[in-house]
C-alpha cells in the first residue's frame, strides 16, 4: 500500500474536524524528517509505506513517546517496525482530528 493512497484519507479526516492539510503535513514531517518538497515527491512516486519509512531522513526519536490504542492495538506493543511506524502516524492523525493542540501532538 502506498502512502499516497492513504494520505487523502488523513487529510479528509483532519479537515472534517476543522484541521488542515498543512497540519497533517507538519505531523508527517515531524515524524519522518522529510522536508515538504521531499514529502510531496514521495507522494508523487506512490512510495509504499515500507520504503517511505526506511528512506525517512530522520525518524523522530520522540516518536517513542507516542502511546495509546489504534484499531484496538497498543502502538507501543507493535513488534513489526513498519507497522509500528504506520500506527504512530495513525495515532498522531487521530489526535489531530480529536482537537489536540499541535504542540502536544508533536510531543513538545
C-alpha positions as protocol buffer text, in pm:
chain_id: "A"
residue {
  index: 1
  type: UNK
  ca { x: 0 y: 0 z: 0 }
}
residue {
  index: 2
  type: UNK
  ca { x: 134 y: 342 z: -91 }
}
residue {
  index: 3
  type: UNK
  ca { x: 149 y: 646 z: 131 }
}
residue {
  index: 4
  type: UNK
  ca { x: -26 y: 841 z: -146 }
}
residue {
  index: 5
  type: UNK
  ca { x: -327 y: 608 z: -131 }
}
residue {
  index: 6
  type: UNK
  ca { x: -378 y: 673 z: 242 }
}
residue {
  index: 7
  type: UNK
  ca { x: -269 y: 1039 z: 256 }
}
residue {
  index: 8
  type: UNK
  ca { x: -600 y: 1181 z: 120 }
}
residue {
  index: 9
  type: UNK
  ca { x: -783 y: 995 z: 397 }
}
residue {
  index: 10
  type: UNK
  ca { x: -556 y: 1152 z: 661 }
}
residue {
  index: 11
  type: UNK
  ca { x: -624 y: 1497 z: 517 }
}
residue {
  index: 12
  type: UNK
  ca { x: -1000 y: 1435 z: 487 }
}
residue {
  index: 13
  type: UNK
  ca { x: -1019 y: 1310 z: 847 }
}
residue {
  index: 14
  type: UNK
  ca { x: -837 y: 1621 z: 971 }
}
residue {
  index: 15
  type: UNK
  ca { x: -1044 y: 1859 z: 758 }
}
residue {
  index: 16
  type: UNK
  ca { x: -1375 y: 1704 z: 873 }
}
residue {
  index: 17
  type: UNK
  ca { x: -1273 y: 1806 z: 1224 }
}
residue {
  index: 18
  type: UNK
  ca { x: -1171 y: 2159 z: 1129 }
}
residue {
  index: 19
  type: UNK
  ca { x: -798 y: 2090 z: 1100 }
}
residue {
  index: 20
  type: UNK
  ca { x: -584 y: 2141 z: 790 }
}
residue {
  index: 21
  type: UNK
  ca { x: -369 y: 1964 z: 531 }
}
residue {
  index: 22
  type: UNK
  ca { x: -84 y: 2188 z: 650 }
}
residue {
  index: 23
  type: UNK
  ca { x: -113 y: 2038 z: 999 }
}
residue {
  index: 24
  type: UNK
  ca { x: -118 y: 1683 z: 856 }
}
residue {
  index: 25
  type: UNK
  ca { x: 197 y: 1762 z: 658 }
}
residue {
  index: 26
  type: UNK
  ca { x: 364 y: 1911 z: 967 }
}
residue {
  index: 27
  type: UNK
  ca { x: 292 y: 1592 z: 1162 }
}
residue {
  index: 28
  type: UNK
  ca { x: 434 y: 1373 z: 885 }
}
residue {
  index: 29
  type: UNK
  ca { x: 744 y: 1593 z: 855 }
}
residue {
  index: 30
  type: UNK
  ca { x: 793 y: 1584 z: 1234 }
}
residue {
  index: 31
  type: UNK
  ca { x: 765 y: 1205 z: 1240 }
}
residue {
  index: 32
  type: UNK
  ca { x: 988 y: 1134 z: 939 }
}
residue {
  index: 33
  type: UNK
  ca { x: 1228 y: 1425 z: 893 }
}
residue {
  index: 34
  type: UNK
  ca { x: 1118 y: 1479 z: 532 }
}
residue {
  index: 35
  type: UNK
  ca { x: 1107 y: 1837 z: 403 }
}
residue {
  index: 36
  type: UNK
  ca { x: 780 y: 1949 z: 242 }
}
residue {
  index: 37
  type: UNK
  ca { x: 933 y: 1900 z: -104 }
}
residue {
  index: 38
  type: UNK
  ca { x: 1062 y: 1553 z: -17 }
}
residue {
  index: 39
  type: UNK
  ca { x: 721 y: 1457 z: 123 }
}
residue {
  index: 40
  type: UNK
  ca { x: 548 y: 1573 z: -194 }
}
residue {
  index: 41
  type: UNK
  ca { x: 796 y: 1375 z: -409 }
}
residue {
  index: 42
  type: UNK
  ca { x: 729 y: 1059 z: -205 }
}
residue {
  index: 43
  type: UNK
  ca { x: 356 y: 1108 z: -260 }
}
residue {
  index: 44
  type: UNK
  ca { x: 405 y: 1165 z: -634 }
}
residue {
  index: 45
  type: UNK
  ca { x: 617 y: 849 z: -660 }
}
residue {
  index: 46
  type: UNK
  ca { x: 341 y: 644 z: -490 }
}
residue {
  index: 47
  type: UNK
  ca { x: 603 y: 517 z: -243 }
}
residue {
  index: 48
  type: UNK
  ca { x: 495 y: 219 z: -33 }
}
residue {
  index: 49
  type: UNK
  ca { x: 498 y: 260 z: 346 }
}
residue {
  index: 50
  type: UNK
  ca { x: 799 y: 35 z: 400 }
}
residue {
  index: 51
  type: UNK
  ca { x: 1014 y: 241 z: 161 }
}
residue {
  index: 52
  type: UNK
  ca { x: 867 y: 569 z: 290 }
}
residue {
  index: 53
  type: UNK
  ca { x: 977 y: 496 z: 645 }
}
residue {
  index: 54
  type: UNK
  ca { x: 1306 y: 324 z: 557 }
}
residue {
  index: 55
  type: UNK
  ca { x: 1410 y: 624 z: 344 }
}
residue {
  index: 56
  type: UNK
  ca { x: 1299 y: 879 z: 603 }
}
residue {
  index: 57
  type: UNK
  ca { x: 1579 y: 1131 z: 658 }
}
residue {
  index: 58
  type: UNK
  ca { x: 1545 y: 1109 z: 1037 }
}
residue {
  index: 59
  type: UNK
  ca { x: 1270 y: 929 z: 1224 }
}
residue {
  index: 60
  type: UNK
  ca { x: 1196 y: 1148 z: 1523 }
}
residue {
  index: 61
  type: UNK
  ca { x: 1333 y: 990 z: 1843 }
}
residue {
  index: 62
  type: UNK
  ca { x: 1039 y: 1144 z: 2036 }
}
residue {
  index: 63
  type: UNK
  ca { x: 802 y: 912 z: 1848 }
}
residue {
  index: 64
  type: UNK
  ca { x: 872 y: 658 z: 2124 }
}
residue {
  index: 65
  type: UNK
  ca { x: 658 y: 884 z: 2345 }
}
residue {
  index: 66
  type: UNK
  ca { x: 353 y: 803 z: 2131 }
}
residue {
  index: 67
  type: UNK
  ca { x: 132 y: 573 z: 2335 }
}
residue {
  index: 68
  type: UNK
  ca { x: -223 y: 454 z: 2304 }
}
residue {
  index: 69
  type: UNK
  ca { x: -456 y: 235 z: 2103 }
}
residue {
  index: 70
  type: UNK
  ca { x: -516 y: 239 z: 1728 }
}
residue {
  index: 71
  type: UNK
  ca { x: -751 y: -19 z: 1576 }
}
residue {
  index: 72
  type: UNK
  ca { x: -764 y: -198 z: 1911 }
}
residue {
  index: 73
  type: UNK
  ca { x: -386 y: -243 z: 1934 }
}
residue {
  index: 74
  type: UNK
  ca { x: -147 y: -61 z: 2165 }
}
residue {
  index: 75
  type: UNK
  ca { x: 102 y: 115 z: 1937 }
}
residue {
  index: 76
  type: UNK
  ca { x: 388 y: 77 z: 2184 }
}
residue {
  index: 77
  type: UNK
  ca { x: 346 y: -303 z: 2175 }
}
residue {
  index: 78
  type: UNK
  ca { x: 364 y: -348 z: 1796 }
}
residue {
  index: 79
  type: UNK
  ca { x: 668 y: -561 z: 1712 }
}
residue {
  index: 80
  type: UNK
  ca { x: 684 y: -523 z: 1332 }
}
residue {
  index: 81
  type: UNK
  ca { x: 879 y: -199 z: 1263 }
}
residue {
  index: 82
  type: UNK
  ca { x: 692 y: -73 z: 956 }
}
residue {
  index: 83
  type: UNK
  ca { x: 351 y: -142 z: 1110 }
}
residue {
  index: 84
  type: UNK
  ca { x: 458 y: 37 z: 1430 }
}
residue {
  index: 85
  type: UNK
  ca { x: 559 y: 347 z: 1226 }
}
residue {
  index: 86
  type: UNK
  ca { x: 227 y: 338 z: 1037 }
}
residue {
  index: 87
  type: UNK
  ca { x: 35 y: 317 z: 1364 }
}
residue {
  index: 88
  type: UNK
  ca { x: 240 y: 602 z: 1513 }
}
residue {
  index: 89
  type: UNK
  ca { x: 127 y: 814 z: 1218 }
}
residue {
  index: 90
  type: UNK
  ca { x: -234 y: 694 z: 1254 }
}
residue {
  index: 91
  type: UNK
  ca { x: -228 y: 784 z: 1624 }
}
residue {
  index: 92
  type: UNK
  ca { x: -93 y: 1134 z: 1555 }
}
residue {
  index: 93
  type: UNK
  ca { x: -363 y: 1196 z: 1291 }
}
residue {
  index: 94
  type: UNK
  ca { x: -628 y: 1069 z: 1537 }
}
residue {
  index: 95
  type: UNK
  ca { x: -501 y: 1314 z: 1798 }
}
residue {
  index: 96
  type: UNK
  ca { x: -518 y: 1597 z: 1543 }
}
residue {
  index: 97
  type: UNK
  ca { x: -876 y: 1504 z: 1450 }
}
residue {
  index: 98
  type: UNK
  ca { x: -971 y: 1495 z: 1818 }
}
residue {
  index: 99
  type: UNK
  ca { x: -868 y: 1857 z: 1854 }
}
residue {
  index: 100
  type: UNK
  ca { x: -544 y: 1811 z: 2045 }
}
residue {
  index: 101
  type: UNK
  ca { x: -302 y: 2106 z: 2025 }
}
residue {
  index: 102
  type: UNK
  ca { x: -26 y: 2059 z: 1769 }
}
residue {
  index: 103
  type: UNK
  ca { x: 243 y: 2122 z: 2033 }
}
residue {
  index: 104
  type: UNK
  ca { x: 110 y: 1827 z: 2236 }
}
residue {
  index: 105
  type: UNK
  ca { x: 75 y: 1605 z: 1929 }
}
residue {
  index: 106
  type: UNK
  ca { x: 440 y: 1677 z: 1842 }
}
residue {
  index: 107
  type: UNK
  ca { x: 542 y: 1589 z: 2198 }
}
residue {
  index: 108
  type: UNK
  ca { x: 695 y: 1933 z: 2265 }
}
